Amino acid sequence: MIPLITFIIGLIFGWIRSVRKNGTLFDHLQYSVVHGLAFGIIGLVVSIILIQLIQ
């Protein structure tokens, strides 16, 4: 669940960042996907670490 939530947060963060830079629609999409993937990977690592700590 953590990776999904962080992925969505990354999508929103990337979209907002692109809007502030006055990008086109394709810039908005690219920024949101790249930020979403980066945040999702970070969320996945955090999730794995938490699972290992619980066991």
LUMKE-148889 format. One record per atom (N, C-alpha, C): atom name; residue number from 1; x, y, z; residue in one letter. Coordinates in steps of 0.001 Angstrom, whole numbers, plus 500000, padded with zeros to 6 digits. Layout:
<node at="CA" i="NUM" xx="X" yy="Y" zz="Z" aa="A"/>
...
! end
This chain:
<node at="N" i="1" xx="500815" yy="498810" zz="500000" aa="M"/>
<node at="CA" i="1" xx="500000" yy="500000" zz="500000" aa="M"/>
<node at="C" i="1" xx="500867" yy="501265" zz="500000" aa="M"/>
<node at="N" i="2" xx="501986" yy="501192" zz="500684" aa="I"/>
<node at="CA" i="2" xx="502879" yy="502352" zz="500751" aa="I"/>
<node at="C" i="2" xx="503398" yy="502745" zz="499367" aa="I"/>
<node at="N" i="3" xx="503858" yy="501792" zz="498530" aa="P"/>
<node at="CA" i="3" xx="504336" yy="502202" zz="497201" aa="P"/>
<node at="C" i="3" xx="503255" yy="502868" zz="496348" aa="P"/>
<node at="N" i="4" xx="502018" yy="502405" zz="496458" aa="L"/>
<node at="CA" i="4" xx="500930" yy="503006" zz="495685" aa="L"/>
<node at="C" i="4" xx="500673" yy="504445" zz="496135" aa="L"/>
<node at="N" i="5" xx="500656" yy="504651" zz="497428" aa="I"/>
<node at="CA" i="5" xx="500415" yy="505992" zz="497962" aa="I"/>
<node at="C" i="5" xx="501547" yy="506931" zz="497563" aa="I"/>
<node at="N" i="6" xx="502799" yy="506469" zz="497696" aa="T"/>
<node at="CA" i="6" xx="503922" yy="507330" zz="497327" aa="T"/>
<node at="C" i="6" xx="503961" yy="507584" zz="495820" aa="T"/>
<node at="N" i="7" xx="503519" yy="506607" zz="495017" aa="F"/>
<node at="CA" i="7" xx="503451" yy="506808" zz="493573" aa="F"/>
<node at="C" i="7" xx="502460" yy="507926" zz="493228" aa="F"/>
<node at="N" i="8" xx="501307" yy="507900" zz="493852" aa="I"/>
<node at="CA" i="8" xx="500287" yy="508930" zz="493601" aa="I"/>
<node at="C" i="8" xx="500772" yy="510294" zz="494075" aa="I"/>
<node at="N" i="9" xx="501437" yy="510342" zz="495230" aa="I"/>
<node at="CA" i="9" xx="501999" yy="511600" zz="495719" aa="I"/>
<node at="C" i="9" xx="503041" yy="512123" zz="494734" aa="I"/>
<node at="N" i="10" xx="503853" yy="511219" zz="494184" aa="G"/>
<node at="CA" i="10" xx="504849" yy="511610" zz="493190" aa="G"/>
<node at="C" i="10" xx="504218" yy="512152" zz="491917" aa="G"/>
<node at="N" i="11" xx="503111" yy="511533" zz="491487" aa="L"/>
<node at="CA" i="11" xx="502402" yy="512040" zz="490309" aa="L"/>
<node at="C" i="11" xx="501941" yy="513476" zz="490527" aa="L"/>
<node at="N" i="12" xx="501346" yy="513708" zz="491681" aa="I"/>
<node at="CA" i="12" xx="500835" yy="515052" zz="491990" aa="I"/>
<node at="C" i="12" xx="501981" yy="516044" zz="492100" aa="I"/>
<node at="N" i="13" xx="503038" yy="515645" zz="492795" aa="F"/>
<node at="CA" i="13" xx="504199" yy="516526" zz="492971" aa="F"/>
<node at="C" i="13" xx="504831" yy="516889" zz="491630" aa="F"/>
<node at="N" i="14" xx="504985" yy="515899" zz="490741" aa="G"/>
<node at="CA" i="14" xx="505573" yy="516160" zz="489426" aa="G"/>
<node at="C" i="14" xx="504706" yy="517068" zz="488573" aa="G"/>
<node at="N" i="15" xx="503390" yy="516864" zz="488637" aa="W"/>
<node at="CA" i="15" xx="502481" yy="517705" zz="487863" aa="W"/>
<node at="C" i="15" xx="502575" yy="519160" zz="488335" aa="W"/>
<node at="N" i="16" xx="502559" yy="519361" zz="489642" aa="I"/>
<node at="CA" i="16" xx="502647" yy="520716" zz="490196" aa="I"/>
<node at="C" i="16" xx="503975" yy="521364" zz="489826" aa="I"/>
<node at="N" i="17" xx="505047" yy="520604" zz="489890" aa="R"/>
<node at="CA" i="17" xx="506362" yy="521144" zz="489552" aa="R"/>
<node at="C" i="17" xx="506429" yy="521569" zz="488084" aa="R"/>
<node at="N" i="18" xx="505815" yy="520789" zz="487200" aa="S"/>
<node at="CA" i="18" xx="505806" yy="521125" zz="485786" aa="S"/>
<node at="C" i="18" xx="504940" yy="522355" zz="485499" aa="S"/>
<node at="N" i="19" xx="503827" yy="522460" zz="486215" aa="V"/>
<node at="CA" i="19" xx="502955" yy="523627" zz="486030" aa="V"/>
<node at="C" i="19" xx="503693" yy="524899" zz="486446" aa="V"/>
<node at="N" i="20" xx="504459" yy="524825" zz="487519" aa="R"/>
<node at="CA" i="20" xx="505214" yy="526001" zz="487985" aa="R"/>
<node at="C" i="20" xx="506285" yy="526419" zz="486992" aa="R"/>
<node at="N" i="21" xx="506777" yy="525465" zz="486186" aa="K"/>
<node at="CA" i="21" xx="507779" yy="525785" zz="485169" aa="K"/>
<node at="C" i="21" xx="507150" yy="526152" zz="483833" aa="K"/>
<node at="N" i="22" xx="505818" yy="526281" zz="483789" aa="N"/>
<node at="CA" i="22" xx="505076" yy="526650" zz="482582" aa="N"/>
<node at="C" i="22" xx="505333" yy="525666" zz="481435" aa="N"/>
<node at="N" i="23" xx="505241" yy="524372" zz="481725" aa="G"/>
<node at="CA" i="23" xx="505469" yy="523358" zz="480707" aa="G"/>
<node at="C" i="23" xx="504218" yy="523072" zz="479894" aa="G"/>
<node at="N" i="24" xx="504409" yy="522318" zz="478834" aa="T"/>
<node at="CA" i="24" xx="503294" yy="521895" zz="477999" aa="T"/>
<node at="C" i="24" xx="502635" yy="520666" zz="478628" aa="T"/>
<node at="N" i="25" xx="501600" yy="520152" zz="477964" aa="L"/>
<node at="CA" i="25" xx="500914" yy="518964" zz="478475" aa="L"/>
<node at="C" i="25" xx="501869" yy="517775" zz="478555" aa="L"/>
<node at="N" i="26" xx="502722" yy="517624" zz="477537" aa="F"/>
<node at="CA" i="26" xx="503669" yy="516511" zz="477545" aa="F"/>
<node at="C" i="26" xx="504698" yy="516663" zz="478665" aa="F"/>
<node at="N" i="27" xx="505089" yy="517895" zz="478976" aa="D"/>
<node at="CA" i="27" xx="505977" yy="518128" zz="480116" aa="D"/>
<node at="C" i="27" xx="505293" yy="517720" zz="481415" aa="D"/>
<node at="N" i="28" xx="504015" yy="518077" zz="481557" aa="H"/>
<node at="CA" i="28" xx="503264" yy="517698" zz="482760" aa="H"/>
<node at="C" i="28" xx="503223" yy="516182" zz="482908" aa="H"/>
<node at="N" i="29" xx="502947" yy="515485" zz="481815" aa="L"/>
<node at="CA" i="29" xx="502871" yy="514028" zz="481860" aa="L"/>
<node at="C" i="29" xx="504226" yy="513400" zz="482177" aa="L"/>
<node at="N" i="30" xx="505268" yy="513909" zz="481541" aa="Q"/>
<node at="CA" i="30" xx="506598" yy="513341" zz="481758" aa="Q"/>
<node at="C" i="30" xx="507062" yy="513575" zz="483194" aa="Q"/>
<node at="N" i="31" xx="506914" yy="514786" zz="483693" aa="Y"/>
<node at="CA" i="31" xx="507320" yy="515089" zz="485062" aa="Y"/>
<node at="C" i="31" xx="506536" yy="514234" zz="486057" aa="Y"/>
<node at="N" i="32" xx="505238" yy="514104" zz="485840" aa="S"/>
<node at="CA" i="32" xx="504430" yy="513351" zz="486797" aa="S"/>
<node at="C" i="32" xx="504799" yy="511873" zz="486794" aa="S"/>
<node at="N" i="33" xx="505042" yy="511287" zz="485623" aa="V"/>
<node at="CA" i="33" xx="505392" yy="509865" zz="485566" aa="V"/>
<node at="C" i="33" xx="506766" yy="509618" zz="486183" aa="V"/>
<node at="N" i="34" xx="507729" yy="510453" zz="485864" aa="V"/>
<node at="CA" i="34" xx="509078" yy="510260" zz="486404" aa="V"/>
<node at="C" i="34" xx="509082" yy="510434" zz="487916" aa="V"/>
<node at="N" i="35" xx="508416" yy="511466" zz="488411" aa="H"/>
<node at="CA" i="35" xx="508343" yy="511655" zz="489858" aa="H"/>
<node at="C" i="35" xx="507556" yy="510521" zz="490520" aa="H"/>
<node at="N" i="36" xx="506497" yy="510077" zz="489870" aa="G"/>
<node at="CA" i="36" xx="505719" yy="508970" zz="490407" aa="G"/>
<node at="C" i="36" xx="506546" yy="507703" zz="490536" aa="G"/>
<node at="N" i="37" xx="507327" yy="507383" zz="489510" aa="L"/>
<node at="CA" i="37" xx="508176" yy="506196" zz="489571" aa="L"/>
<node at="C" i="37" xx="509239" yy="506323" zz="490653" aa="L"/>
<node at="N" i="38" xx="509861" yy="507488" zz="490739" aa="A"/>
<node at="CA" i="38" xx="510896" yy="507684" zz="491756" aa="A"/>
<node at="C" i="38" xx="510310" yy="507553" zz="493162" aa="A"/>
<node at="N" i="39" xx="509191" yy="508203" zz="493401" aa="F"/>
<node at="CA" i="39" xx="508560" yy="508122" zz="494717" aa="F"/>
<node at="C" i="39" xx="508072" yy="506705" zz="494991" aa="F"/>
<node at="N" i="40" xx="507575" yy="506018" zz="493970" aa="G"/>
<node at="CA" i="40" xx="507111" yy="504645" zz="494134" aa="G"/>
<node at="C" i="40" xx="508238" yy="503699" zz="494517" aa="G"/>
<node at="N" i="41" xx="509399" yy="503874" zz="493903" aa="I"/>
<node at="CA" i="41" xx="510556" yy="503041" zz="494247" aa="I"/>
<node at="C" i="41" xx="511003" yy="503310" zz="495673" aa="I"/>
<node at="N" i="42" xx="511012" yy="504574" zz="496069" aa="I"/>
<node at="CA" i="42" xx="511361" yy="504915" zz="497444" aa="I"/>
<node at="C" i="42" xx="510352" yy="504294" zz="498411" aa="I"/>
<node at="N" i="43" xx="509073" yy="504364" zz="498065" aa="G"/>
<node at="CA" i="43" xx="508046" yy="503751" zz="498897" aa="G"/>
<node at="C" i="43" xx="508193" yy="502247" zz="498981" aa="G"/>
<node at="N" i="44" xx="508605" yy="501609" zz="497887" aa="L"/>
<node at="CA" i="44" xx="508828" yy="500165" zz="497885" aa="L"/>
<node at="C" i="44" xx="509976" yy="499791" zz="498809" aa="L"/>
<node at="N" i="45" xx="511048" yy="500549" zz="498762" aa="V"/>
<node at="CA" i="45" xx="512196" yy="500292" zz="499645" aa="V"/>
<node at="C" i="45" xx="511785" yy="500469" zz="501103" aa="V"/>
<node at="N" i="46" xx="511049" yy="501528" zz="501400" aa="V"/>
<node at="CA" i="46" xx="510587" yy="501748" zz="502769" aa="V"/>
<node at="C" i="46" xx="509684" yy="500612" zz="503216" aa="V"/>
<node at="N" i="47" xx="508823" yy="500158" zz="502344" aa="S"/>
<node at="CA" i="47" xx="507921" yy="499053" zz="502665" aa="S"/>
<node at="C" i="47" xx="508698" yy="497769" zz="502957" aa="S"/>
<node at="N" i="48" xx="509705" yy="497464" zz="502161" aa="I"/>
<node at="CA" i="48" xx="510526" yy="496271" zz="502387" aa="I"/>
<node at="C" i="48" xx="511262" yy="496367" zz="503718" aa="I"/>
<node at="N" i="49" xx="511804" yy="497542" zz="504015" aa="I"/>
<node at="CA" i="49" xx="512507" yy="497732" zz="505287" aa="I"/>
<node at="C" i="49" xx="511549" yy="497549" zz="506462" aa="I"/>
<node at="N" i="50" xx="510348" yy="498095" zz="506363" aa="L"/>
<node at="CA" i="50" xx="509380" yy="497936" zz="507447" aa="L"/>
<node at="C" i="50" xx="508980" yy="496479" zz="507634" aa="L"/>
<node at="N" i="51" xx="508803" yy="495759" zz="506556" aa="I"/>
<node at="CA" i="51" xx="508449" yy="494337" zz="506654" aa="I"/>
<node at="C" i="51" xx="509573" yy="493555" zz="507330" aa="I"/>
<node at="N" i="52" xx="510813" yy="493873" zz="506981" aa="Q"/>
<node at="CA" i="52" xx="511944" yy="493181" zz="507600" aa="Q"/>
<node at="C" i="52" xx="512060" yy="493509" zz="509090" aa="Q"/>
<node at="N" i="53" xx="511752" yy="494729" zz="509468" aa="L"/>
<node at="CA" i="53" xx="511824" yy="495117" zz="510882" aa="L"/>
<node at="C" i="53" xx="510724" yy="494463" zz="511700" aa="L"/>
<node at="N" i="54" xx="509574" yy="494242" zz="511102" aa="I"/>
<node at="CA" i="54" xx="508449" yy="493639" zz="511827" aa="I"/>
<node at="C" i="54" xx="508722" yy="492162" zz="512088" aa="I"/>
<node at="N" i="55" xx="509346" yy="491475" zz="511152" aa="Q"/>
<node at="CA" i="55" xx="509569" yy="490033" zz="511309" aa="Q"/>
<node at="C" i="55" xx="510700" yy="489773" zz="512201" aa="Q"/>
! end
